[in-house]
Amino acid sequence: MIGLLAHGCPLQAIVAVFGLDERTVAAWARAAGRHAQAVHRELRAPGAVARCHVQADERWVKRRGHVVRVAAAVEAPTRLRPGAAVARPRDAALIARPAAQVVACAASGASLLCVDGFHADAGVFRAARRTPRRTGRRGRPRPVLPDGLQLAQGVKRRTGRIVRALERRVVRGTAAAITGVLLATRSGRRIHTADVERFNATLRSRLAPLGRRNRRLLATDADPSGSVYLAGVAYNLGRFHAALAHRGPDAAAWTARTPAMAAGLAAHRWTVAELLHHRPRAVPEPVPHRPPKPRTVDRWAKRAALREAA
């Protein structure tokens, strides 16, 4: 039944088919969500994101009376989801949580981060990547960005609900360096966030409140964090991805892989029973950096626009 919940089966359908009480199935779903979050923290070990091309985006969840934002980050070469967060407002504090999770599991500071046009994304990821440079002098060490960090934005220009154009911005680094990272990781040739958008579509298909134009709403006091982590861990460990099929030099056929297998975090595809019986290690949640002030984020966006105009 947990496998049905992780793959988008409505709770009411499980109750109708198996003859269970709705409160019992809801309690199982909450417990499975907490367990999946603990497994996700264990998978997010230092060095888990080795290919260093991460895309981040946010989506909203329908609730009664308001919406809730879901922020997610995906490593493009392996389709691994290293970070996620759920909150009501769409602000810098929401972006700071997946940014801290990505930094905690990154193999090195040299990486490419592609975000959408939300003004807080670039500033928050810059703040999360800063590390203090100690010179031996008195006073607080100055935080600096690591060498080789590339940051890009893909800003969608819309007319109503229709996307008319995609404006590609280089926030940090050069266009040639970003293209080199994209070609090295086989993630395309131009700045984009298509991989995290595709993961958002998968998440919408597995969580009914994330779907567009439906009547499946979350209750006012419901917390979608458990369902988001359950669907995300089942995606990382238990789903073969068609784009990750691999054939070695001596292999005669292609080998299907999950995102965790492509990232080197698992040797085989996990079943739902393996996921539920796994005892994760106690791993603390990374503390997000203090988000920058909105005026600072706006200044960085203006500087990037002036550089592109020049």
Secondary structure, 3 states (H helix, E strand, C coil): CHHHHHCCCCHHHHHHHHCCCHHHHHHHHHHHHHHHHHHHHHHCCCCCECCCEEEEEEEEEEECCCEEEEEEEEECCCCEEEEEEEECCCCHHHHHHHHHHHHHHECCCCCEEEEECCHHHHHHHHHHHCEEECCCCCCCCEEECCCCCEEEEEEEEEECCEEEEEEEEEEECCHHHHHHHHHHCCCCCCCCCHHHHHHHHHHHHHCHHHCCCCCCCECCCCCCHHHHHHHHHHHHHHCCEEEEEECCCCCCCCEEECHHHHCCCCCCCCCHHHHHHCCCCCCCCCCCCCCCCHHHHHHHHHHHHHHHHC
